[in-house]
Amino acid sequence: MPEFDRYTWFGLFAPAGTPRGIIARLQSETVAALKADDVLEAVRLGRRRAGRQHAGAVHRADPVRCRRVGRVIRAANVEPQ
């Protein structure tokens, strides 16, 4: 089905105003975790591709999807934990 859009991605989000140092630390720790042997093996077994993008790149790459996800989060009253 050519109109079927299927892919999975995971992202880490932080509240607006989170200090840049915290964002940088989260990014560097995530990159390190994605390089871990057990994570790479899990990705390989699932025939997935591990990748990483700089903070904000997801929104720039797909702003329509980000707005849609934001509406769903707000409608569900999701609160950070």
C-alpha positions, -999 to 999 in steps of 0.1 A, spaced: 0 0 0 19 31 -12 -1 54 11 8 34 42 33 52 64 51 29 88 82 36 108 90 36 144 111 62 161 118 70 197 127 104 211 136 120 243 118 152 252 124 177 279 103 206 291 108 240 274 135 259 291 155 229 302 191 241 305 213 234 275 238 216 297 211 191 307 201 186 271 237 181 261 242 155 288 211 136 279 222 136 243 258 124 250 246 97 274 220 85 248 246 84 221 268 63 244 240 39 252 232 35 214 268 23 210 266 -3 237 270 -39 225 237 -51 239 218 -23 224 234 -28 190 226 -65 192 190 -58 200 188 -33 171 204 -59 148 180 -87 158 150 -64 153 164 -54 119 163 -18 130 186 10 124 199 30 153 204 66 145 206 99 163 197 134 156 207 166 173 180 182 195 155 200 173 163 180 142 132 159 145 110 190 145 128 205 116 126 173 96 89 166 103 71 195 118 37 183 108 41 150 126 55 168 157 25 191 158 2 161 155 20 143 183 19 174 204 -19 176 200 -23 140 211 -1 145 241 -21 176 252 -54 160 245 -44 130 267 -33 154 294 1 136 295 22 150 323 60 146 327 71 122 354 
